[in-house]
Amino acid sequence: MMLSGVVLAAQRGGVAVVGSLGVQTAAPDFVSGDPGPLGLQCGGVDVSLLQADSSDPTGSRPSHSRLVAGLLACRSPEETTYAGVGAGPGGQWGGRTVYTTAHMLGGLGFYEHRLAGRSYGELGFWLRPRAAVGVQLGPMLAVEMGPSAHVIVPVIISQRGAPPAGQFEGILGIDLAVVFGSVAPVPWRQ
């Protein structure tokens, strides 16, 4: 979500509270030997800043650049913890009320799966592409919903006890974000 208090000159922005339901495409398995999918519940915060069109110094034309910084954490009942923090570029298209947006965050990610004194963990580069359809509900409130993916390219892998079957391969999710600020490509006008 974007917070217009963060706005500088012709730029706008916001702060979003993000909730996500995700499924691990494969998860480490200490019991059955079958590393099947595993559900996760996630939550986090995105901070966005819209760049004014460089060819329009007044900022009256639609913005199509969006810089995003985000933090996301996930848990599952099966003793899985996942977290990522990063920043990256994005864009958006549409009008004042309904728009689409997409961005790619890159940063640092952590994953750990524990069961009965055994554990498997990864620490490495985090990638989170996300696309959404957004609706600007008023001058300072928007809602965005769409798919996301979460991947860690491991730099450090740790395990305690016998190794599990399989390893973490990523998360596919559906995100819902409530955005505080003006984030549609065309600024809201009363």
Long-range contacts (C-beta under 8 A, 24 or more apart in sequence): 1-46, 1-47, 1-48, 1-142, 1-177, 1-178, 1-179, 1-180, 1-181, 1-183, 2-47, 2-48, 2-49, 2-50, 2-142, 2-179, 2-180, 2-181, 2-182, 2-183, 3-47, 3-180, 3-181, 4-140, 4-181, 4-182, 6-47, 6-49, 6-181, 9-52, 9-59, 10-52, 10-57, 10-58, 10-59, 11-49, 11-50, 11-51, 11-52, 11-59, 12-49, 12-50, 12-63, 12-181, 12-182, 12-183, 12-187, 13-47, 13-48, 13-49, 13-50, 13-181, 13-183, 14-47, 14-48, 14-142, 14-179, 14-180, 14-181, 14-182, 14-183, 15-45, 15-46, 15-47, 15-48, 15-179, 15-180, 15-181, 16-45, 16-46, 16-47, 16-48, 16-144, 16-177, 16-178, 16-179, 16-180, 17-43, 17-45, 17-177, 17-178, 17-180, 18-42, 18-43, 18-44, 18-45, 18-46, 18-70, 18-72, 18-175, 18-176, 18-177, 19-43, 19-175, 19-176, 19-177, 20-44, 20-72, 20-74, 20-148, 20-173, 20-174, 20-175, 20-176, 21-173, 21-174, 22-74, 22-148, 22-150, 22-171, 22-172, 22-173, 22-174, 23-171, 23-172, 23-173, 24-80, 24-168, 24-169, 24-170, 24-171, 25-169, 25-170, 25-171, 25-172, 26-166, 26-167, 26-168, 26-169, 27-78, 27-80, 27-113, 27-166, 27-168, 28-113, 28-120, 28-164, 28-165, 28-166, 28-167, 28-168, 29-164, 29-165, 29-166, 30-113, 30-115, 30-116, 30-118, 30-161, 30-162, 30-164, 30-165, 31-115, 32-165, 33-165, 34-165, 35-164, 35-165, 35-166, 35-167, 38-76, 38-78, 38-80, 39-76, 40-74, 40-75, 40-76, 40-80, 40-82, 40-171, 40-173, 41-74, 41-75, 41-76, 42-72, 42-73, 42-74, 42-82, 42-171, 42-173, 43-72, 43-73, 43-74, 44-70, 44-71, 44-72, 44-73, 45-70, 45-71, 46-70, 46-177, 48-90, 48-179, 48-181, 48-183, 50-92, 50-183, 50-185, 59-187, 62-95, 62-185, 62-186, 63-92, 63-185, 64-91, 64-92, 64-93, 64-185, 65-89, 65-90, 65-91, 66-90, 66-91, 66-92, 66-101, 66-103, 66-183, 68-103, 68-105, 69-105, 70-105, 70-128, 72-128, 72-150, 74-150, 74-171, 78-113, 78-115, 79-113, 79-114, 79-115, 80-111, 80-112, 80-113, 80-114, 81-110, 81-111, 81-112, 82-109, 82-110, 82-111, 82-112, 82-150, 82-171, 83-109, 83-110, 84-108, 84-109, 84-110, 84-126, 84-128, 84-150, 84-152, 85-109, 85-126, 86-126, 86-127, 86-128, 92-134, 92-183, 92-184, 92-185, 93-185, 94-134, 94-184, 94-185, 94-186, 95-184, 95-185, 95-186, 96-136, 96-184, 96-185, 96-186, 96-187, 96-188, 96-189, 97-135, 97-136, 97-184, 98-133, 98-134, 98-135, 98-136, 99-133, 99-134, 99-136, 99-184, 99-185, 100-131, 100-132, 100-133, 100-134, 101-131, 101-132, 101-134, 101-144, 101-183, 102-129, 102-130, 102-131, 102-132, 103-129, 103-130, 104-128, 104-129, 104-130, 105-129, 105-130, 109-150, 109-152, 110-152, 111-152, 111-168, 113-164, 113-168, 117-160, 117-161, 118-159, 118-160, 118-161, 118-162, 118-164, 119-158, 119-159, 119-160, 119-161, 120-157, 120-158, 120-159, 120-163, 120-164, 120-167, 120-168, 121-157, 121-158, 121-159, 122-152, 122-154, 122-156, 122-157, 122-158, 122-167, 122-168, 123-152, 123-154, 123-155, 123-156, 123-158, 124-152, 124-153, 124-154, 124-155, 124-156, 125-152, 125-153, 125-155, 126-150, 126-151, 126-152, 127-151, 127-152, 127-153, 130-175, 132-175, 132-177, 134-179, 134-183, 134-184, 136-182, 136-183, 136-184, 136-188, 138-188, 139-182, 139-188, 139-190, 140-180, 140-181, 140-182, 141-178, 141-179, 141-180, 142-178, 142-179, 142-181, 142-182, 142-183, 142-184, 143-176, 143-177, 143-178, 143-179, 144-175, 144-176, 144-177, 144-179, 144-183, 145-174, 145-175, 145-176, 145-177, 146-174, 146-175, 147-172, 147-173, 147-174, 147-175, 148-172, 148-173, 148-174, 148-175, 149-173
